[in-house]
Amino acid sequence: MSKKTAVIGASPNDARYSFRATKMLSDYNHEVVPLGIRKGVIGKHEIIVDWPKVIDDLNTVTLYIGPQRQPQYYDYIINLKPKRVIFNPGTENPEFESKLHDAGIETENACTLVMLSTSQY
């Protein structure tokens, strides 16, 4: 089943995990919405720099920004109303996790790439 996923911190740099995750999500037939701060392309996806206020039918947000940069996005992510937020290694943030839980949003401290490759996504 396809799970529409927003990749926050998407980068056109092919050495970045956000780049790999965007490609892998697409390869596994998940609709992907790459949100970043720099224009670029990942596979067939343009990185969106003017982030939309609404993303219909959003299942998952997968984070590729460190905890020190996350506070400015707390309200944005909560208002997207995803079913879950994945904190990839290095993005773990107990404060934000608590806010997400209070909003009824599930969280996981996991690696999107590993989840996909082991059929746990």
PyMOL CGO cylinders between C-alpha atoms (Angstrom):
from pymol import cmd
from pymol.cgo import CYLINDER

trace = [
    CYLINDER, 0.00, 0.00, 0.00, 1.39, 3.39, -1.00, 0.3, 1, 1, 1, 1, 1, 1,
    CYLINDER, 1.39, 3.39, -1.00, 2.01, 5.84, 1.82, 0.3, 1, 1, 1, 1, 1, 1,
    CYLINDER, 2.01, 5.84, 1.82, 2.28, 9.47, 0.75, 0.3, 1, 1, 1, 1, 1, 1,
    CYLINDER, 2.28, 9.47, 0.75, 5.42, 10.77, 2.43, 0.3, 1, 1, 1, 1, 1, 1,
    CYLINDER, 5.42, 10.77, 2.43, 6.88, 14.24, 2.89, 0.3, 1, 1, 1, 1, 1, 1,
    CYLINDER, 6.88, 14.24, 2.89, 10.68, 14.23, 3.10, 0.3, 1, 1, 1, 1, 1, 1,
    CYLINDER, 10.68, 14.23, 3.10, 11.66, 17.27, 5.17, 0.3, 1, 1, 1, 1, 1, 1,
    CYLINDER, 11.66, 17.27, 5.17, 15.24, 18.29, 4.54, 0.3, 1, 1, 1, 1, 1, 1,
    CYLINDER, 15.24, 18.29, 4.54, 15.31, 16.98, 0.96, 0.3, 1, 1, 1, 1, 1, 1,
    CYLINDER, 15.31, 16.98, 0.96, 18.62, 17.71, -0.73, 0.3, 1, 1, 1, 1, 1, 1,
    CYLINDER, 18.62, 17.71, -0.73, 19.77, 17.48, -4.37, 0.3, 1, 1, 1, 1, 1, 1,
    CYLINDER, 19.77, 17.48, -4.37, 23.13, 16.18, -3.08, 0.3, 1, 1, 1, 1, 1, 1,
    CYLINDER, 23.13, 16.18, -3.08, 23.20, 12.47, -3.94, 0.3, 1, 1, 1, 1, 1, 1,
    CYLINDER, 23.20, 12.47, -3.94, 25.47, 11.76, -0.95, 0.3, 1, 1, 1, 1, 1, 1,
    CYLINDER, 25.47, 11.76, -0.95, 22.70, 12.82, 1.48, 0.3, 1, 1, 1, 1, 1, 1,
    CYLINDER, 22.70, 12.82, 1.48, 20.37, 10.32, 3.10, 0.3, 1, 1, 1, 1, 1, 1,
    CYLINDER, 20.37, 10.32, 3.10, 17.38, 12.53, 2.28, 0.3, 1, 1, 1, 1, 1, 1,
    CYLINDER, 17.38, 12.53, 2.28, 18.26, 12.15, -1.41, 0.3, 1, 1, 1, 1, 1, 1,
    CYLINDER, 18.26, 12.15, -1.41, 18.50, 8.37, -1.05, 0.3, 1, 1, 1, 1, 1, 1,
    CYLINDER, 18.50, 8.37, -1.05, 15.26, 8.19, 0.91, 0.3, 1, 1, 1, 1, 1, 1,
    CYLINDER, 15.26, 8.19, 0.91, 13.38, 10.21, -1.71, 0.3, 1, 1, 1, 1, 1, 1,
    CYLINDER, 13.38, 10.21, -1.71, 14.62, 7.92, -4.49, 0.3, 1, 1, 1, 1, 1, 1,
    CYLINDER, 14.62, 7.92, -4.49, 13.96, 4.75, -2.50, 0.3, 1, 1, 1, 1, 1, 1,
    CYLINDER, 13.96, 4.75, -2.50, 10.44, 5.83, -1.49, 0.3, 1, 1, 1, 1, 1, 1,
    CYLINDER, 10.44, 5.83, -1.49, 9.69, 6.47, -5.15, 0.3, 1, 1, 1, 1, 1, 1,
    CYLINDER, 9.69, 6.47, -5.15, 11.27, 3.13, -6.16, 0.3, 1, 1, 1, 1, 1, 1,
    CYLINDER, 11.27, 3.13, -6.16, 8.97, 1.41, -3.64, 0.3, 1, 1, 1, 1, 1, 1,
    CYLINDER, 8.97, 1.41, -3.64, 5.96, 3.18, -5.23, 0.3, 1, 1, 1, 1, 1, 1,
    CYLINDER, 5.96, 3.18, -5.23, 5.25, 5.62, -2.40, 0.3, 1, 1, 1, 1, 1, 1,
    CYLINDER, 5.25, 5.62, -2.40, 4.13, 9.08, -3.45, 0.3, 1, 1, 1, 1, 1, 1,
    CYLINDER, 4.13, 9.08, -3.45, 6.86, 11.43, -2.26, 0.3, 1, 1, 1, 1, 1, 1,
    CYLINDER, 6.86, 11.43, -2.26, 6.82, 15.15, -1.53, 0.3, 1, 1, 1, 1, 1, 1,
    CYLINDER, 6.82, 15.15, -1.53, 10.43, 16.38, -1.18, 0.3, 1, 1, 1, 1, 1, 1,
    CYLINDER, 10.43, 16.38, -1.18, 10.55, 19.58, 0.90, 0.3, 1, 1, 1, 1, 1, 1,
    CYLINDER, 10.55, 19.58, 0.90, 13.87, 21.41, 1.07, 0.3, 1, 1, 1, 1, 1, 1,
    CYLINDER, 13.87, 21.41, 1.07, 15.50, 24.82, 1.23, 0.3, 1, 1, 1, 1, 1, 1,
    CYLINDER, 15.50, 24.82, 1.23, 17.41, 24.59, -2.07, 0.3, 1, 1, 1, 1, 1, 1,
    CYLINDER, 17.41, 24.59, -2.07, 15.99, 23.98, -5.52, 0.3, 1, 1, 1, 1, 1, 1,
    CYLINDER, 15.99, 23.98, -5.52, 17.01, 20.81, -7.24, 0.3, 1, 1, 1, 1, 1, 1,
    CYLINDER, 17.01, 20.81, -7.24, 15.84, 17.49, -8.56, 0.3, 1, 1, 1, 1, 1, 1,
    CYLINDER, 15.84, 17.49, -8.56, 15.86, 14.03, -7.03, 0.3, 1, 1, 1, 1, 1, 1,
    CYLINDER, 15.86, 14.03, -7.03, 15.12, 11.48, -9.74, 0.3, 1, 1, 1, 1, 1, 1,
    CYLINDER, 15.12, 11.48, -9.74, 11.87, 12.71, -11.28, 0.3, 1, 1, 1, 1, 1, 1,
    CYLINDER, 11.87, 12.71, -11.28, 10.96, 14.89, -8.28, 0.3, 1, 1, 1, 1, 1, 1,
    CYLINDER, 10.96, 14.89, -8.28, 11.52, 18.64, -8.06, 0.3, 1, 1, 1, 1, 1, 1,
    CYLINDER, 11.52, 18.64, -8.06, 12.46, 19.71, -4.54, 0.3, 1, 1, 1, 1, 1, 1,
    CYLINDER, 12.46, 19.71, -4.54, 9.73, 22.00, -3.26, 0.3, 1, 1, 1, 1, 1, 1,
    CYLINDER, 9.73, 22.00, -3.26, 11.12, 25.15, -1.64, 0.3, 1, 1, 1, 1, 1, 1,
    CYLINDER, 11.12, 25.15, -1.64, 7.78, 26.95, -1.24, 0.3, 1, 1, 1, 1, 1, 1,
    CYLINDER, 7.78, 26.95, -1.24, 6.28, 24.46, 1.15, 0.3, 1, 1, 1, 1, 1, 1,
    CYLINDER, 6.28, 24.46, 1.15, 2.53, 23.94, 0.78, 0.3, 1, 1, 1, 1, 1, 1,
    CYLINDER, 2.53, 23.94, 0.78, 0.29, 24.57, 3.78, 0.3, 1, 1, 1, 1, 1, 1,
    CYLINDER, 0.29, 24.57, 3.78, -1.73, 21.45, 2.99, 0.3, 1, 1, 1, 1, 1, 1,
    CYLINDER, -1.73, 21.45, 2.99, -0.63, 18.09, 1.62, 0.3, 1, 1, 1, 1, 1, 1,
    CYLINDER, -0.63, 18.09, 1.62, -3.73, 15.98, 1.01, 0.3, 1, 1, 1, 1, 1, 1,
    CYLINDER, -3.73, 15.98, 1.01, -3.74, 12.36, 2.19, 0.3, 1, 1, 1, 1, 1, 1,
    CYLINDER, -3.74, 12.36, 2.19, -0.33, 12.67, 3.87, 0.3, 1, 1, 1, 1, 1, 1,
    CYLINDER, -0.33, 12.67, 3.87, 0.59, 9.50, 5.73, 0.3, 1, 1, 1, 1, 1, 1,
    CYLINDER, 0.59, 9.50, 5.73, 4.17, 10.10, 6.85, 0.3, 1, 1, 1, 1, 1, 1,
    CYLINDER, 4.17, 10.10, 6.85, 6.70, 12.85, 7.44, 0.3, 1, 1, 1, 1, 1, 1,
    CYLINDER, 6.70, 12.85, 7.44, 10.28, 11.62, 7.49, 0.3, 1, 1, 1, 1, 1, 1,
    CYLINDER, 10.28, 11.62, 7.49, 12.76, 14.06, 9.02, 0.3, 1, 1, 1, 1, 1, 1,
    CYLINDER, 12.76, 14.06, 9.02, 16.25, 14.82, 7.75, 0.3, 1, 1, 1, 1, 1, 1,
    CYLINDER, 16.25, 14.82, 7.75, 16.86, 18.01, 9.74, 0.3, 1, 1, 1, 1, 1, 1,
    CYLINDER, 16.86, 18.01, 9.74, 18.60, 18.05, 13.10, 0.3, 1, 1, 1, 1, 1, 1,
    CYLINDER, 18.60, 18.05, 13.10, 16.81, 18.80, 16.37, 0.3, 1, 1, 1, 1, 1, 1,
    CYLINDER, 16.81, 18.80, 16.37, 18.34, 22.29, 16.57, 0.3, 1, 1, 1, 1, 1, 1,
    CYLINDER, 18.34, 22.29, 16.57, 16.55, 23.30, 13.32, 0.3, 1, 1, 1, 1, 1, 1,
    CYLINDER, 16.55, 23.30, 13.32, 13.27, 21.53, 14.01, 0.3, 1, 1, 1, 1, 1, 1,
    CYLINDER, 13.27, 21.53, 14.01, 11.50, 24.06, 16.32, 0.3, 1, 1, 1, 1, 1, 1,
    CYLINDER, 11.50, 24.06, 16.32, 10.74, 26.42, 13.44, 0.3, 1, 1, 1, 1, 1, 1,
    CYLINDER, 10.74, 26.42, 13.44, 8.85, 23.54, 11.75, 0.3, 1, 1, 1, 1, 1, 1,
    CYLINDER, 8.85, 23.54, 11.75, 6.91, 22.17, 14.75, 0.3, 1, 1, 1, 1, 1, 1,
    CYLINDER, 6.91, 22.17, 14.75, 3.64, 23.93, 13.94, 0.3, 1, 1, 1, 1, 1, 1,
    CYLINDER, 3.64, 23.93, 13.94, 3.99, 23.34, 10.22, 0.3, 1, 1, 1, 1, 1, 1,
    CYLINDER, 3.99, 23.34, 10.22, 4.43, 19.58, 10.62, 0.3, 1, 1, 1, 1, 1, 1,
    CYLINDER, 4.43, 19.58, 10.62, 1.67, 19.28, 13.23, 0.3, 1, 1, 1, 1, 1, 1,
    CYLINDER, 1.67, 19.28, 13.23, -0.71, 21.25, 10.97, 0.3, 1, 1, 1, 1, 1, 1,
    CYLINDER, -0.71, 21.25, 10.97, -0.01, 18.86, 8.08, 0.3, 1, 1, 1, 1, 1, 1,
    CYLINDER, -0.01, 18.86, 8.08, -1.70, 16.20, 10.25, 0.3, 1, 1, 1, 1, 1, 1,
    CYLINDER, -1.70, 16.20, 10.25, 0.37, 13.21, 9.16, 0.3, 1, 1, 1, 1, 1, 1,
    CYLINDER, 0.37, 13.21, 9.16, -0.40, 9.83, 10.69, 0.3, 1, 1, 1, 1, 1, 1,
    CYLINDER, -0.40, 9.83, 10.69, 3.25, 9.49, 11.74, 0.3, 1, 1, 1, 1, 1, 1,
    CYLINDER, 3.25, 9.49, 11.74, 6.61, 11.24, 11.86, 0.3, 1, 1, 1, 1, 1, 1,
    CYLINDER, 6.61, 11.24, 11.86, 9.83, 9.28, 11.44, 0.3, 1, 1, 1, 1, 1, 1,
    CYLINDER, 9.83, 9.28, 11.44, 12.87, 10.63, 13.26, 0.3, 1, 1, 1, 1, 1, 1,
    CYLINDER, 12.87, 10.63, 13.26, 15.82, 9.29, 11.27, 0.3, 1, 1, 1, 1, 1, 1,
    CYLINDER, 15.82, 9.29, 11.27, 19.17, 8.79, 13.04, 0.3, 1, 1, 1, 1, 1, 1,
    CYLINDER, 19.17, 8.79, 13.04, 20.50, 12.15, 14.22, 0.3, 1, 1, 1, 1, 1, 1,
    CYLINDER, 20.50, 12.15, 14.22, 17.09, 13.82, 14.17, 0.3, 1, 1, 1, 1, 1, 1,
    CYLINDER, 17.09, 13.82, 14.17, 15.73, 12.41, 17.45, 0.3, 1, 1, 1, 1, 1, 1,
    CYLINDER, 15.73, 12.41, 17.45, 13.98, 15.08, 19.52, 0.3, 1, 1, 1, 1, 1, 1,
    CYLINDER, 13.98, 15.08, 19.52, 12.05, 14.14, 22.69, 0.3, 1, 1, 1, 1, 1, 1,
    CYLINDER, 12.05, 14.14, 22.69, 10.51, 17.63, 22.97, 0.3, 1, 1, 1, 1, 1, 1,
    CYLINDER, 10.51, 17.63, 22.97, 9.04, 17.46, 19.46, 0.3, 1, 1, 1, 1, 1, 1,
    CYLINDER, 9.04, 17.46, 19.46, 7.99, 13.84, 19.92, 0.3, 1, 1, 1, 1, 1, 1,
    CYLINDER, 7.99, 13.84, 19.92, 6.00, 14.91, 22.97, 0.3, 1, 1, 1, 1, 1, 1,
    CYLINDER, 6.00, 14.91, 22.97, 4.27, 17.69, 21.01, 0.3, 1, 1, 1, 1, 1, 1,
    CYLINDER, 4.27, 17.69, 21.01, 3.43, 15.25, 18.22, 0.3, 1, 1, 1, 1, 1, 1,
    CYLINDER, 3.43, 15.25, 18.22, 2.00, 12.71, 20.67, 0.3, 1, 1, 1, 1, 1, 1,
    CYLINDER, 2.00, 12.71, 20.67, -0.12, 15.47, 22.25, 0.3, 1, 1, 1, 1, 1, 1,
    CYLINDER, -0.12, 15.47, 22.25, -1.47, 16.19, 18.75, 0.3, 1, 1, 1, 1, 1, 1,
    CYLINDER, -1.47, 16.19, 18.75, -2.31, 12.50, 18.24, 0.3, 1, 1, 1, 1, 1, 1,
    CYLINDER, -2.31, 12.50, 18.24, 0.51, 11.87, 15.78, 0.3, 1, 1, 1, 1, 1, 1,
    CYLINDER, 0.51, 11.87, 15.78, 2.51, 8.63, 15.99, 0.3, 1, 1, 1, 1, 1, 1,
    CYLINDER, 2.51, 8.63, 15.99, 6.31, 8.86, 16.05, 0.3, 1, 1, 1, 1, 1, 1,
    CYLINDER, 6.31, 8.86, 16.05, 9.11, 6.42, 15.29, 0.3, 1, 1, 1, 1, 1, 1,
    CYLINDER, 9.11, 6.42, 15.29, 12.83, 6.68, 15.90, 0.3, 1, 1, 1, 1, 1, 1,
    CYLINDER, 12.83, 6.68, 15.90, 13.94, 4.66, 12.91, 0.3, 1, 1, 1, 1, 1, 1,
    CYLINDER, 13.94, 4.66, 12.91, 15.73, 4.78, 9.57, 0.3, 1, 1, 1, 1, 1, 1,
    CYLINDER, 15.73, 4.78, 9.57, 13.45, 5.19, 6.57, 0.3, 1, 1, 1, 1, 1, 1,
    CYLINDER, 13.45, 5.19, 6.57, 15.96, 3.39, 4.33, 0.3, 1, 1, 1, 1, 1, 1,
    CYLINDER, 15.96, 3.39, 4.33, 16.12, 0.36, 6.65, 0.3, 1, 1, 1, 1, 1, 1,
    CYLINDER, 16.12, 0.36, 6.65, 12.34, 0.33, 7.10, 0.3, 1, 1, 1, 1, 1, 1,
    CYLINDER, 12.34, 0.33, 7.10, 11.83, 0.24, 3.34, 0.3, 1, 1, 1, 1, 1, 1,
    CYLINDER, 11.83, 0.24, 3.34, 14.46, -2.40, 2.69, 0.3, 1, 1, 1, 1, 1, 1,
    CYLINDER, 14.46, -2.40, 2.69, 13.09, -4.69, 5.41, 0.3, 1, 1, 1, 1, 1, 1,
    CYLINDER, 13.09, -4.69, 5.41, 9.40, -4.26, 4.46, 0.3, 1, 1, 1, 1, 1, 1,
    CYLINDER, 9.40, -4.26, 4.46, 8.59, -2.45, 7.72, 0.3, 1, 1, 1, 1, 1, 1,
    CYLINDER, 8.59, -2.45, 7.72, 7.55, 0.83, 6.15, 0.3, 1, 1, 1, 1, 1, 1,
]
cmd.load_cgo(trace, "trace")
